[in-house]
């Protein structure tokens, strides 16, 4: 998965700010939104979305 792929998926949701992959941890990314409410909507909608036929996204809020 690339940052561009994530941007295309999440950009369709209100409040999207940016997507960042974690270079030292393949398969991990951070997606930023303006608020928890808008992030929550995207998270619920895209939960288990298949990035590839065999890889589904697992989405959760980052620990603070």
PDBQT receptor file of N, H, CA, C and O in Angstrom, charges set to zero:
ATOM      1  N   UNK A   1       0.844  -1.178   0.000  1.00  0.00    +0.000 N 
ATOM      2  CA  UNK A   1       0.000   0.000   0.000  1.00  0.00    +0.000 C 
ATOM      3  C   UNK A   1       0.897   1.252   0.000  1.00  0.00    +0.000 C 
ATOM      4  O   UNK A   1       1.963   1.263   0.614  1.00  0.00    +0.000 OA
ATOM      5  N   UNK A   2       0.455   2.274  -0.680  1.00  0.00    +0.000 N 
ATOM      6  H   UNK A   2      -0.412   2.265  -1.179  1.00  0.00    +0.000 HD
ATOM      7  CA  UNK A   2       1.231   3.512  -0.756  1.00  0.00    +0.000 C 
ATOM      8  C   UNK A   2       0.462   4.657  -0.107  1.00  0.00    +0.000 C 
ATOM      9  O   UNK A   2      -0.741   4.556   0.130  1.00  0.00    +0.000 OA
ATOM     10  N   UNK A   3       1.171   5.748   0.177  1.00  0.00    +0.000 N 
ATOM     11  H   UNK A   3       2.149   5.831  -0.016  1.00  0.00    +0.000 HD
ATOM     12  CA  UNK A   3       0.494   6.930   0.717  1.00  0.00    +0.000 C 
ATOM     13  C   UNK A   3      -0.541   7.443  -0.269  1.00  0.00    +0.000 C 
ATOM     14  O   UNK A   3      -1.601   7.920   0.137  1.00  0.00    +0.000 OA
ATOM     15  N   UNK A   4      -0.247   7.349  -1.560  1.00  0.00    +0.000 N 
ATOM     16  H   UNK A   4       0.613   6.961  -1.890  1.00  0.00    +0.000 HD
ATOM     17  CA  UNK A   4      -1.204   7.793  -2.575  1.00  0.00    +0.000 C 
ATOM     18  C   UNK A   4      -2.489   6.960  -2.524  1.00  0.00    +0.000 C 
ATOM     19  O   UNK A   4      -3.587   7.504  -2.640  1.00  0.00    +0.000 OA
ATOM     20  N   UNK A   5      -2.354   5.653  -2.353  1.00  0.00    +0.000 N 
ATOM     21  H   UNK A   5      -1.462   5.211  -2.259  1.00  0.00    +0.000 HD
ATOM     22  CA  UNK A   5      -3.530   4.780  -2.235  1.00  0.00    +0.000 C 
ATOM     23  C   UNK A   5      -4.372   5.185  -1.030  1.00  0.00    +0.000 C 
ATOM     24  O   UNK A   5      -5.592   5.311  -1.134  1.00  0.00    +0.000 OA
ATOM     25  N   UNK A   6      -3.723   5.386   0.106  1.00  0.00    +0.000 N 
ATOM     26  H   UNK A   6      -2.732   5.283   0.190  1.00  0.00    +0.000 HD
ATOM     27  CA  UNK A   6      -4.448   5.776   1.315  1.00  0.00    +0.000 C 
ATOM     28  C   UNK A   6      -5.094   7.148   1.149  1.00  0.00    +0.000 C 
ATOM     29  O   UNK A   6      -6.221   7.368   1.590  1.00  0.00    +0.000 OA
ATOM     30  N   UNK A   7      -4.374   8.066   0.512  1.00  0.00    +0.000 N 
ATOM     31  H   UNK A   7      -3.457   7.887   0.153  1.00  0.00    +0.000 HD
ATOM     32  CA  UNK A   7      -4.929   9.396   0.277  1.00  0.00    +0.000 C 
ATOM     33  C   UNK A   7      -6.179   9.314  -0.587  1.00  0.00    +0.000 C 
ATOM     34  O   UNK A   7      -7.167   9.995  -0.316  1.00  0.00    +0.000 OA
ATOM     35  N   UNK A   8      -6.142   8.490  -1.616  1.00  0.00    +0.000 N 
ATOM     36  H   UNK A   8      -5.339   7.936  -1.836  1.00  0.00    +0.000 HD
ATOM     37  CA  UNK A   8      -7.310   8.343  -2.491  1.00  0.00    +0.000 C 
ATOM     38  C   UNK A   8      -8.499   7.763  -1.735  1.00  0.00    +0.000 C 
ATOM     39  O   UNK A   8      -9.637   8.170  -1.970  1.00  0.00    +0.000 OA
ATOM     40  N   UNK A   9      -8.251   6.823  -0.834  1.00  0.00    +0.000 N 
ATOM     41  H   UNK A   9      -7.327   6.493  -0.643  1.00  0.00    +0.000 HD
ATOM     42  CA  UNK A   9      -9.339   6.212  -0.063  1.00  0.00    +0.000 C 
ATOM     43  C   UNK A   9      -9.932   7.177   0.962  1.00  0.00    +0.000 C 
ATOM     44  O   UNK A   9     -11.151   7.312   1.062  1.00  0.00    +0.000 OA
ATOM     45  N   UNK A  10      -9.067   7.844   1.721  1.00  0.00    +0.000 N 
ATOM     46  H   UNK A  10      -8.076   7.734   1.640  1.00  0.00    +0.000 HD
ATOM     47  CA  UNK A  10      -9.539   8.673   2.830  1.00  0.00    +0.000 C 
ATOM     48  C   UNK A  10      -9.918  10.093   2.423  1.00  0.00    +0.000 C 
ATOM     49  O   UNK A  10     -10.680  10.751   3.130  1.00  0.00    +0.000 OA
ATOM     50  N   UNK A  11      -9.399  10.575   1.297  1.00  0.00    +0.000 N 
ATOM     51  H   UNK A  11      -8.779  10.041   0.722  1.00  0.00    +0.000 HD
ATOM     52  CA  UNK A  11      -9.676  11.939   0.850  1.00  0.00    +0.000 C 
ATOM     53  C   UNK A  11     -11.156  12.175   0.560  1.00  0.00    +0.000 C 
ATOM     54  O   UNK A  11     -11.612  13.318   0.548  1.00  0.00    +0.000 OA
ATOM     55  N   UNK A  12     -11.888  11.123   0.331  1.00  0.00    +0.000 N 
ATOM     56  H   UNK A  12     -11.517  10.194   0.341  1.00  0.00    +0.000 HD
ATOM     57  CA  UNK A  12     -13.317  11.259   0.035  1.00  0.00    +0.000 C 
ATOM     58  C   UNK A  12     -14.151  11.600   1.279  1.00  0.00    +0.000 C 
ATOM     59  O   UNK A  12     -15.341  11.892   1.165  1.00  0.00    +0.000 OA
ATOM     60  N   UNK A  13     -13.534  11.563   2.456  1.00  0.00    +0.000 N 
ATOM     61  H   UNK A  13     -12.567  11.326   2.548  1.00  0.00    +0.000 HD
ATOM     62  CA  UNK A  13     -14.235  11.840   3.702  1.00  0.00    +0.000 C 
ATOM     63  C   UNK A  13     -13.921  13.244   4.208  1.00  0.00    +0.000 C 
ATOM     64  O   UNK A  13     -12.771  13.685   4.194  1.00  0.00    +0.000 OA
ATOM     65  N   UNK A  14     -14.953  13.926   4.648  1.00  0.00    +0.000 N 
ATOM     66  H   UNK A  14     -15.887  13.569   4.660  1.00  0.00    +0.000 HD
ATOM     67  CA  UNK A  14     -14.808  15.280   5.170  1.00  0.00    +0.000 C 
ATOM     68  C   UNK A  14     -13.812  15.306   6.322  1.00  0.00    +0.000 C 
ATOM     69  O   UNK A  14     -13.810  14.416   7.173  1.00  0.00    +0.000 OA
ATOM     70  N   UNK A  15     -12.973  16.321   6.341  1.00  0.00    +0.000 N 
ATOM     71  H   UNK A  15     -12.974  17.043   5.650  1.00  0.00    +0.000 HD
ATOM     72  CA  UNK A  15     -12.032  16.494   7.430  1.00  0.00    +0.000 C 
ATOM     73  C   UNK A  15     -10.688  15.813   7.247  1.00  0.00    +0.000 C 
ATOM     74  O   UNK A  15      -9.812  15.929   8.104  1.00  0.00    +0.000 OA
ATOM     75  N   UNK A  16     -10.513  15.099   6.130  1.00  0.00    +0.000 N 
ATOM     76  H   UNK A  16     -11.224  15.005   5.433  1.00  0.00    +0.000 HD
ATOM     77  CA  UNK A  16      -9.230  14.421   5.884  1.00  0.00    +0.000 C 
ATOM     78  C   UNK A  16      -8.107  15.451   5.820  1.00  0.00    +0.000 C 
ATOM     79  O   UNK A  16      -8.267  16.514   5.220  1.00  0.00    +0.000 OA
ATOM     80  N   UNK A  17      -6.955  15.130   6.450  1.00  0.00    +0.000 N 
ATOM     81  H   UNK A  17      -6.826  14.267   6.938  1.00  0.00    +0.000 HD
ATOM     82  CA  UNK A  17      -5.823  16.040   6.440  1.00  0.00    +0.000 C 
ATOM     83  C   UNK A  17      -4.613  15.429   5.735  1.00  0.00    +0.000 C 
ATOM     84  O   UNK A  17      -4.097  16.023   4.788  1.00  0.00    +0.000 OA
ATOM     85  N   UNK A  18      -4.147  14.252   6.174  1.00  0.00    +0.000 N 
ATOM     86  H   UNK A  18      -4.567  13.769   6.942  1.00  0.00    +0.000 HD
ATOM     87  CA  UNK A  18      -3.008  13.613   5.507  1.00  0.00    +0.000 C 
ATOM     88  C   UNK A  18      -2.879  12.143   5.892  1.00  0.00    +0.000 C 
ATOM     89  O   UNK A  18      -3.436  11.690   6.891  1.00  0.00    +0.000 OA
ATOM     90  N   UNK A  19      -2.116  11.402   5.056  1.00  0.00    +0.000 N 
ATOM     91  H   UNK A  19      -1.664  11.770   4.244  1.00  0.00    +0.000 HD
ATOM     92  CA  UNK A  19      -1.800   9.994   5.305  1.00  0.00    +0.000 C 
ATOM     93  C   UNK A  19      -0.286   9.857   5.352  1.00  0.00    +0.000 C 
ATOM     94  O   UNK A  19       0.423  10.403   4.506  1.00  0.00    +0.000 OA
ATOM     95  N   UNK A  20       0.208   9.119   6.357  1.00  0.00    +0.000 N 
ATOM     96  H   UNK A  20      -0.367   8.676   7.045  1.00  0.00    +0.000 HD
ATOM     97  CA  UNK A  20       1.652   8.890   6.495  1.00  0.00    +0.000 C 
ATOM     98  C   UNK A  20       1.914   7.415   6.788  1.00  0.00    +0.000 C 
ATOM     99  O   UNK A  20       1.359   6.847   7.729  1.00  0.00    +0.000 OA
ATOM    100  N   UNK A  21       2.759   6.810   5.977  1.00  0.00    +0.000 N 
ATOM    101  H   UNK A  21       3.210   7.271   5.213  1.00  0.00    +0.000 HD
ATOM    102  CA  UNK A  21       3.206   5.449   6.250  1.00  0.00    +0.000 C 
ATOM    103  C   UNK A  21       4.330   5.509   7.278  1.00  0.00    +0.000 C 
ATOM    104  O   UNK A  21       5.048   6.506   7.361  1.00  0.00    +0.000 OA
ATOM    105  N   UNK A  22       4.481   4.448   8.058  1.00  0.00    +0.000 N 
ATOM    106  H   UNK A  22       3.898   3.638   7.990  1.00  0.00    +0.000 HD
ATOM    107  CA  UNK A  22       5.573   4.354   9.032  1.00  0.00    +0.000 C 
ATOM    108  C   UNK A  22       6.659   3.495   8.381  1.00  0.00    +0.000 C 
ATOM    109  O   UNK A  22       6.511   2.276   8.296  1.00  0.00    +0.000 OA
ATOM    110  N   UNK A  23       7.753   4.122   7.919  1.00  0.00    +0.000 N 
ATOM    111  H   UNK A  23       7.873   5.112   7.988  1.00  0.00    +0.000 HD
ATOM    112  CA  UNK A  23       8.782   3.380   7.172  1.00  0.00    +0.000 C 
ATOM    113  C   UNK A  23       9.367   2.187   7.924  1.00  0.00    +0.000 C 
ATOM    114  O   UNK A  23       9.685   1.170   7.309  1.00  0.00    +0.000 OA
ATOM    115  N   UNK A  24       9.510   2.296   9.225  1.00  0.00    +0.000 N 
ATOM    116  H   UNK A  24       9.251   3.122   9.724  1.00  0.00    +0.000 HD
ATOM    117  CA  UNK A  24      10.118   1.208  10.002  1.00  0.00    +0.000 C 
ATOM    118  C   UNK A  24       9.131   0.092  10.348  1.00  0.00    +0.000 C 
ATOM    119  O   UNK A  24       9.526  -0.941  10.889  1.00  0.00    +0.000 OA
ATOM    120  N   UNK A  25       7.844   0.297  10.035  1.00  0.00    +0.000 N 
ATOM    121  H   UNK A  25       7.523   1.135   9.595  1.00  0.00    +0.000 HD
ATOM    122  CA  UNK A  25       6.825  -0.710  10.353  1.00  0.00    +0.000 C 
ATOM    123  C   UNK A  25       5.906  -0.919   9.150  1.00  0.00    +0.000 C 
ATOM    124  O   UNK A  25       4.864  -0.271   9.053  1.00  0.00    +0.000 OA
ATOM    125  N   UNK A  26       6.278  -1.808   8.240  1.00  0.00    +0.000 N 
ATOM    126  H   UNK A  26       7.124  -2.334   8.319  1.00  0.00    +0.000 HD
ATOM    127  CA  UNK A  26       5.444  -2.061   7.060  1.00  0.00    +0.000 C 
ATOM    128  C   UNK A  26       4.012  -2.432   7.456  1.00  0.00    +0.000 C 
ATOM    129  O   UNK A  26       3.789  -3.210   8.383  1.00  0.00    +0.000 OA
ATOM    130  N   UNK A  27       3.061  -1.863   6.739  1.00  0.00    +0.000 N 
ATOM    131  H   UNK A  27       3.242  -1.231   5.986  1.00  0.00    +0.000 HD
ATOM    132  CA  UNK A  27       1.655  -2.153   7.009  1.00  0.00    +0.000 C 
ATOM    133  C   UNK A  27       1.015  -1.219   8.016  1.00  0.00    +0.000 C 
ATOM    134  O   UNK A  27      -0.179  -1.342   8.289  1.00  0.00    +0.000 OA
ATOM    135  N   UNK A  28       1.785  -0.277   8.581  1.00  0.00    +0.000 N 
ATOM    136  H   UNK A  28       2.755  -0.178   8.359  1.00  0.00    +0.000 HD
ATOM    137  CA  UNK A  28       1.256   0.670   9.561  1.00  0.00    +0.000 C 
ATOM    138  C   UNK A  28       1.247   2.064   8.935  1.00  0.00    +0.000 C 
ATOM    139  O   UNK A  28       2.211   2.477   8.290  1.00  0.00    +0.000 OA
ATOM    140  N   UNK A  29       0.142   2.778   9.138  1.00  0.00    +0.000 N 
ATOM    141  H   UNK A  29      -0.641   2.442   9.662  1.00  0.00    +0.000 HD
ATOM    142  CA  UNK A  29       0.020   4.144   8.634  1.00  0.00    +0.000 C 
ATOM    143  C   UNK A  29      -0.784   4.978   9.625  1.00  0.00    +0.000 C 
ATOM    144  O   UNK A  29      -1.563   4.452  10.419  1.00  0.00    +0.000 OA
ATOM    145  N   UNK A  30      -0.579   6.267   9.559  1.00  0.00    +0.000 N 
ATOM    146  H   UNK A  30       0.054   6.694   8.914  1.00  0.00    +0.000 HD
ATOM    147  CA  UNK A  30      -1.373   7.207  10.341  1.00  0.00    +0.000 C 
ATOM    148  C   UNK A  30      -2.133   8.089   9.373  1.00  0.00    +0.000 C 
ATOM    149  O   UNK A  30      -1.563   8.630   8.425  1.00  0.00    +0.000 OA
ATOM    150  N   UNK A  31      -3.434   8.229   9.622  1.00  0.00    +0.000 N 
ATOM    151  H   UNK A  31      -3.898   7.790  10.392  1.00  0.00    +0.000 HD
ATOM    152  CA  UNK A  31      -4.292   9.077   8.806  1.00  0.00    +0.000 C 
ATOM    153  C   UNK A  31      -4.818  10.162   9.730  1.00  0.00    +0.000 C 
ATOM    154  O   UNK A  31      -5.374   9.865  10.787  1.00  0.00    +0.000 OA
ATOM    155  N   UNK A  32      -4.648  11.409   9.341  1.00  0.00    +0.000 N 
ATOM    156  H   UNK A  32      -4.197  11.651   8.482  1.00  0.00    +0.000 HD
ATOM    157  CA  UNK A  32      -5.092  12.524  10.188  1.00  0.00    +0.000 C 
ATOM    158  C   UNK A  32      -6.354  13.168   9.636  1.00  0.00    +0.000 C 
ATOM    159  O   UNK A  32      -6.511  13.366   8.431  1.00  0.00    +0.000 OA
ATOM    160  N   UNK A  33      -7.251  13.488  10.572  1.00  0.00    +0.000 N 
ATOM    161  H   UNK A  33      -7.124  13.327  11.551  1.00  0.00    +0.000 HD
ATOM    162  CA  UNK A  33      -8.500  14.180  10.272  1.00  0.00    +0.000 C 
ATOM    163  C   UNK A  33      -8.618  15.403  11.171  1.00  0.00    +0.000 C 
ATOM    164  O   UNK A  33      -7.902  15.527  12.164  1.00  0.00    +0.000 OA
ATOM    165  N   UNK A  34      -9.530  16.304  10.814  1.00  0.00    +0.000 N 
ATOM    166  H   UNK A  34     -10.113  16.203  10.008  1.00  0.00    +0.000 HD
ATOM    167  CA  UNK A  34      -9.762  17.514  11.607  1.00  0.00    +0.000 C 
ATOM    168  C   UNK A  34     -10.332  17.218  12.986  1.00  0.00    +0.000 C 
ATOM    169  O   UNK A  34     -10.081  17.959  13.937  1.00  0.00    +0.000 OA
ATOM    170  N   UNK A  35     -11.103  16.133  13.101  1.00  0.00    +0.000 N 
ATOM    171  H   UNK A  35     -11.308  15.531  12.329  1.00  0.00    +0.000 HD
ATOM    172  CA  UNK A  35     -11.736  15.821  14.379  1.00  0.00    +0.000 C 
ATOM    173  C   UNK A  35     -11.929  14.318  14.525  1.00  0.00    +0.000 C 
ATOM    174  O   UNK A  35     -11.859  13.570  13.550  1.00  0.00    +0.000 OA
ATOM    175  N   UNK A  36     -12.171  13.895  15.745  1.00  0.00    +0.000 N 
ATOM    176  H   UNK A  36     -12.228  14.502  16.538  1.00  0.00    +0.000 HD
ATOM    177  CA  UNK A  36     -12.445  12.479  16.003  1.00  0.00    +0.000 C 
ATOM    178  C   UNK A  36     -13.750  12.039  15.351  1.00  0.00    +0.000 C 
ATOM    179  O   UNK A  36     -13.888  10.885  14.944  1.00  0.00    +0.000 OA
ATOM    180  N   UNK A  37     -14.704  12.953  15.254  1.00  0.00    +0.000 N 
ATOM    181  H   UNK A  37     -14.592  13.890  15.585  1.00  0.00    +0.000 HD
ATOM    182  CA  UNK A  37     -15.994  12.610  14.645  1.00  0.00    +0.000 C 
ATOM    183  C   UNK A  37     -15.813  12.262  13.170  1.00  0.00    +0.000 C 
ATOM    184  O   UNK A  37     -16.310  11.235  12.707  1.00  0.00    +0.000 OA
ATOM    185  N   UNK A  38     -15.103  13.112  12.434  1.00  0.00    +0.000 N 
ATOM    186  H   UNK A  38     -14.699  13.946  12.810  1.00  0.00    +0.000 HD
ATOM    187  CA  UNK A  38     -14.906  12.841  11.006  1.00  0.00    +0.000 C 
ATOM    188  C   UNK A  38     -14.001  11.623  10.808  1.00  0.00    +0.000 C 
ATOM    189  O   UNK A  38     -14.210  10.837   9.884  1.00  0.00    +0.000 OA
ATOM    190  N   UNK A  39     -13.003  11.466  11.669  1.00  0.00    +0.000 N 
ATOM    191  H   UNK A  39     -12.833  12.105  12.420  1.00  0.00    +0.000 HD
ATOM    192  CA  UNK A  39     -12.142  10.291  11.590  1.00  0.00    +0.000 C 
ATOM    193  C   UNK A  39     -12.942   9.023  11.873  1.00  0.00    +0.000 C 
ATOM    194  O   UNK A  39     -12.751   7.997  11.221  1.00  0.00    +0.000 OA
ATOM    195  N   UNK A  40     -13.827   9.106  12.840  1.00  0.00    +0.000 N 
ATOM    196  H   UNK A  40     -13.982   9.940  13.370  1.00  0.00    +0.000 HD
ATOM    197  CA  UNK A  40     -14.651   7.955  13.193  1.00  0.00    +0.000 C 
ATOM    198  C   UNK A  40     -15.543   7.501  12.058  1.00  0.00    +0.000 C 
ATOM    199  O   UNK A  40     -15.733   6.303  11.850  1.00  0.00    +0.000 OA
ATOM    200  N   UNK A  41     -16.089   8.454  11.325  1.00  0.00    +0.000 N 
ATOM    201  H   UNK A  41     -15.935   9.428  11.494  1.00  0.00    +0.000 HD
ATOM    202  CA  UNK A  41     -16.950   8.111  10.180  1.00  0.00    +0.000 C 
ATOM    203  C   UNK A  41     -16.137   7.350   9.135  1.00  0.00    +0.000 C 
ATOM    204  O   UNK A  41     -16.578   6.312   8.642  1.00  0.00    +0.000 OA
ATOM    205  N   UNK A  42     -14.952   7.860   8.797  1.00  0.00    +0.000 N 
ATOM    206  H   UNK A  42     -14.594   8.703   9.198  1.00  0.00    +0.000 HD
ATOM    207  CA  UNK A  42     -14.102   7.184   7.815  1.00  0.00    +0.000 C 
ATOM    208  C   UNK A  42     -13.676   5.808   8.327  1.00  0.00    +0.000 C 
ATOM    209  O   UNK A  42     -13.647   4.839   7.567  1.00  0.00    +0.000 OA
ATOM    210  N   UNK A  43     -13.349   5.727   9.612  1.00  0.00    +0.000 N 
ATOM    211  H   UNK A  43     -13.372   6.513  10.229  1.00  0.00    +0.000 HD
ATOM    212  CA  UNK A  43     -12.898   4.469  10.201  1.00  0.00    +0.000 C 
ATOM    213  C   UNK A  43     -13.991   3.400  10.106  1.00  0.00    +0.000 C 
ATOM    214  O   UNK A  43     -13.721   2.270   9.700  1.00  0.00    +0.000 OA
ATOM    215  N   UNK A  44     -15.196   3.750  10.471  1.00  0.00    +0.000 N 
ATOM    216  H   UNK A  44     -15.415   4.668  10.801  1.00  0.00    +0.000 HD
ATOM    217  CA  UNK A  44     -16.302   2.782  10.433  1.00  0.00    +0.000 C 
ATOM    218  C   UNK A  44     -16.592   2.348   8.994  1.00  0.00    +0.000 C 
ATOM    219  O   UNK A  44     -16.826   1.170   8.724  1.00  0.00    +0.000 OA
ATOM    220  N   UNK A  45     -16.573   3.306   8.089  1.00  0.00    +0.000 N 
ATOM    221  H   UNK A  45     -16.383   4.263   8.308  1.00  0.00    +0.000 HD
ATOM    222  CA  UNK A  45     -16.907   3.012   6.695  1.00  0.00    +0.000 C 
ATOM    223  C   UNK A  45     -15.844   2.149   6.012  1.00  0.00    +0.000 C 
ATOM    224  O   UNK A  45     -16.182   1.256   5.235  1.00  0.00    +0.000 OA
ATOM    225  N   UNK A  46     -14.563   2.407   6.292  1.00  0.00    +0.000 N 
ATOM    226  H   UNK A  46     -14.289   3.133   6.923  1.00  0.00    +0.000 HD
ATOM    227  CA  UNK A  46     -13.489   1.683   5.607  1.00  0.00    +0.000 C 
ATOM    228  C   UNK A  46     -12.942   0.480   6.386  1.00  0.00    +0.000 C 
ATOM    229  O   UNK A  46     -12.042  -0.208   5.904  1.00  0.00    +0.000 OA
ATOM    230  N   UNK A  47     -13.472   0.224   7.572  1.00  0.00    +0.000 N 
ATOM    231  H   UNK A  47     -14.203   0.782   7.964  1.00  0.00    +0.000 HD
ATOM    232  CA  UNK A  47     -13.017  -0.935   8.356  1.00  0.00    +0.000 C 
ATOM    233  C   UNK A  47     -13.166  -2.198   7.528  1.00  0.00    +0.000 C 
ATOM    234  O   UNK A  47     -14.233  -2.450   6.968  1.00  0.00    +0.000 OA
ATOM    235  N   UNK A  48     -12.116  -2.988   7.444  1.00  0.00    +0.000 N 
ATOM    236  H   UNK A  48     -11.249  -2.784   7.899  1.00  0.00    +0.000 HD
ATOM    237  CA  UNK A  48     -12.078  -4.253   6.693  1.00  0.00    +0.000 C 
ATOM    238  C   UNK A  48     -12.120  -4.078   5.177  1.00  0.00    +0.000 C 
ATOM    239  O   UNK A  48     -12.340  -5.048   4.451  1.00  0.00    +0.000 OA
ATOM    240  N   UNK A  49     -11.912  -2.843   4.688  1.00  0.00    +0.000 N 
ATOM    241  H   UNK A  49     -11.734  -2.056   5.278  1.00  0.00    +0.000 HD
ATOM    242  CA  UNK A  49     -11.805  -2.621   3.247  1.00  0.00    +0.000 C 
ATOM    243  C   UNK A  49     -10.577  -3.379   2.744  1.00  0.00    +0.000 C 
ATOM    244  O   UNK A  49      -9.504  -3.292   3.342  1.00  0.00    +0.000 OA
ATOM    245  N   UNK A  50     -10.730  -4.113   1.656  1.00  0.00    +0.000 N 
ATOM    246  H   UNK A  50     -11.602  -4.183   1.170  1.00  0.00    +0.000 HD
ATOM    247  CA  UNK A  50      -9.626  -4.908   1.114  1.00  0.00    +0.000 C 
ATOM    248  C   UNK A  50      -8.742  -4.056   0.213  1.00  0.00    +0.000 C 
ATOM    249  O   UNK A  50      -9.135  -3.663  -0.886  1.00  0.00    +0.000 OA
ATOM    250  N   UNK A  51      -7.536  -3.782   0.708  1.00  0.00    +0.000 N 
ATOM    251  H   UNK A  51      -7.217  -4.102   1.600  1.00  0.00    +0.000 HD
ATOM    252  CA  UNK A  51      -6.526  -3.063  -0.076  1.00  0.00    +0.000 C 
ATOM    253  C   UNK A  51      -6.076  -3.943  -1.240  1.00  0.00    +0.000 C 
ATOM    254  O   UNK A  51      -5.859  -3.457  -2.350  1.00  0.00    +0.000 OA
ATOM    255  N   UNK A  52      -5.941  -5.226  -0.978  1.00  0.00    +0.000 N 
ATOM    256  H   UNK A  52      -6.117  -5.621  -0.076  1.00  0.00    +0.000 HD
ATOM    257  CA  UNK A  52      -5.651  -6.242  -1.999  1.00  0.00    +0.000 C 
ATOM    258  C   UNK A  52      -6.652  -7.369  -1.765  1.00  0.00    +0.000 C 
ATOM    259  O   UNK A  52      -7.341  -7.364  -0.744  1.00  0.00    +0.000 OA
ATOM    260  N   UNK A  53      -6.753  -8.317  -2.661  1.00  0.00    +0.000 N 
ATOM    261  H   UNK A  53      -6.194  -8.320  -3.490  1.00  0.00    +0.000 HD
ATOM    262  CA  UNK A  53      -7.700  -9.415  -2.440  1.00  0.00    +0.000 C 
ATOM    263  C   UNK A  53      -7.485 -10.186  -1.137  1.00  0.00    +0.000 C 
ATOM    264  O   UNK A  53      -8.412 -10.819  -0.632  1.00  0.00    +0.000 OA
ATOM    265  N   UNK A  54      -6.267 -10.136  -0.589  1.00  0.00    +0.000 N 
ATOM    266  H   UNK A  54      -5.513  -9.622  -0.999  1.00  0.00    +0.000 HD
ATOM    267  CA  UNK A  54      -5.984 -10.906   0.622  1.00  0.00    +0.000 C 
ATOM    268  C   UNK A  54      -5.675 -10.051   1.852  1.00  0.00    +0.000 C 
ATOM    269  O   UNK A  54      -5.444 -10.600   2.929  1.00  0.00    +0.000 OA
ATOM    270  N   UNK A  55      -5.663  -8.732   1.723  1.00  0.00    +0.000 N 
ATOM    271  H   UNK A  55      -5.851  -8.285   0.848  1.00  0.00    +0.000 HD
ATOM    272  CA  UNK A  55      -5.311  -7.860   2.847  1.00  0.00    +0.000 C 
ATOM    273  C   UNK A  55      -6.396  -6.819   3.111  1.00  0.00    +0.000 C 
ATOM    274  O   UNK A  55      -6.621  -5.913   2.309  1.00  0.00    +0.000 OA
ATOM    275  N   UNK A  56      -7.059  -6.972   4.253  1.00  0.00    +0.000 N 
ATOM    276  H   UNK A  56      -6.876  -7.708   4.905  1.00  0.00    +0.000 HD
ATOM    277  CA  UNK A  56      -8.095  -6.016   4.657  1.00  0.00    +0.000 C 
ATOM    278  C   UNK A  56      -7.510  -5.035   5.671  1.00  0.00    +0.000 C 
ATOM    279  O   UNK A  56      -6.645  -5.391   6.471  1.00  0.00    +0.000 OA
ATOM    280  N   UNK A  57      -7.996  -3.798   5.625  1.00  0.00    +0.000 N 
ATOM    281  H   UNK A  57      -8.699  -3.508   4.975  1.00  0.00    +0.000 HD
ATOM    282  CA  UNK A  57      -7.520  -2.789   6.575  1.00  0.00    +0.000 C 
ATOM    283  C   UNK A  57      -8.119  -3.030   7.952  1.00  0.00    +0.000 C 
ATOM    284  O   UNK A  57      -9.298  -3.360   8.078  1.00  0.00    +0.000 OA
ATOM    285  N   UNK A  58      -7.313  -2.866   8.964  1.00  0.00    +0.000 N 
ATOM    286  H   UNK A  58      -6.355  -2.598   8.862  1.00  0.00    +0.000 HD
ATOM    287  CA  UNK A  58      -7.746  -2.872  10.365  1.00  0.00    +0.000 C 
ATOM    288  C   UNK A  58      -7.482  -1.461  10.877  1.00  0.00    +0.000 C 
ATOM    289  O   UNK A  58      -6.332  -1.032  10.962  1.00  0.00    +0.000 OA
ATOM    290  N   UNK A  59      -8.526  -0.755  11.211  1.00  0.00    +0.000 N 
ATOM    291  H   UNK A  59      -9.461  -1.103  11.142  1.00  0.00    +0.000 HD
ATOM    292  CA  UNK A  59      -8.396   0.663  11.553  1.00  0.00    +0.000 C 
ATOM    293  C   UNK A  59      -8.786   0.898  13.005  1.00  0.00    +0.000 C 
ATOM    294  O   UNK A  59      -9.775   0.351  13.494  1.00  0.00    +0.000 OA
ATOM    295  N   UNK A  60      -7.999   1.716  13.683  1.00  0.00    +0.000 N 
ATOM    296  H   UNK A  60      -7.196   2.161  13.286  1.00  0.00    +0.000 HD
ATOM    297  CA  UNK A  60      -8.288   2.098  15.046  1.00  0.00    +0.000 C 
ATOM    298  C   UNK A  60      -7.705   3.466  15.335  1.00  0.00    +0.000 C 
ATOM    299  O   UNK A  60      -6.869   3.961  14.579  1.00  0.00    +0.000 OA
ATOM    300  N   UNK A  61      -8.138   4.075  16.417  1.00  0.00    +0.000 N 
ATOM    301  H   UNK A  61      -8.817   3.673  17.031  1.00  0.00    +0.000 HD
ATOM    302  CA  UNK A  61      -7.578   5.362  16.807  1.00  0.00    +0.000 C 
ATOM    303  C   UNK A  61      -6.192   5.153  17.415  1.00  0.00    +0.000 C 
ATOM    304  O   UNK A  61      -5.960   4.177  18.129  1.00  0.00    +0.000 OA
ATOM    305  N   UNK A  62      -5.281   6.068  17.130  1.00  0.00    +0.000 N 
ATOM    306  H   UNK A  62      -5.469   6.861  16.550  1.00  0.00    +0.000 HD
ATOM    307  CA  UNK A  62      -3.928   5.999  17.683  1.00  0.00    +0.000 C 
ATOM    308  C   UNK A  62      -3.981   6.240  19.183  1.00  0.00    +0.000 C 
ATOM    309  O   UNK A  62      -4.841   6.969  19.678  1.00  0.00    +0.000 OA
ATOM    310  N   UNK A  63      -3.060   5.626  19.893  1.00  0.00    +0.000 N 
ATOM    311  H   UNK A  63      -2.361   5.034  19.492  1.00  0.00    +0.000 HD
ATOM    312  CA  UNK A  63      -2.949   5.875  21.338  1.00  0.00    +0.000 C 
ATOM    313  C   UNK A  63      -2.389   7.265  21.557  1.00  0.00    +0.000 C 
ATOM    314  O   UNK A  63      -1.538   7.728  20.797  1.00  0.00    +0.000 OA
ATOM    315  N   UNK A  64      -2.859   7.919  22.581  1.00  0.00    +0.000 N 
ATOM    316  H   UNK A  64      -3.549   7.542  23.199  1.00  0.00    +0.000 HD
ATOM    317  CA  UNK A  64      -2.366   9.278  22.883  1.00  0.00    +0.000 C 
ATOM    318  C   UNK A  64      -1.337   9.242  23.951  1.00  0.00    +0.000 C 
ATOM    319  O   UNK A  64      -0.811  10.286  24.336  1.00  0.00    +0.000 OA
TER     320      UNK A  64
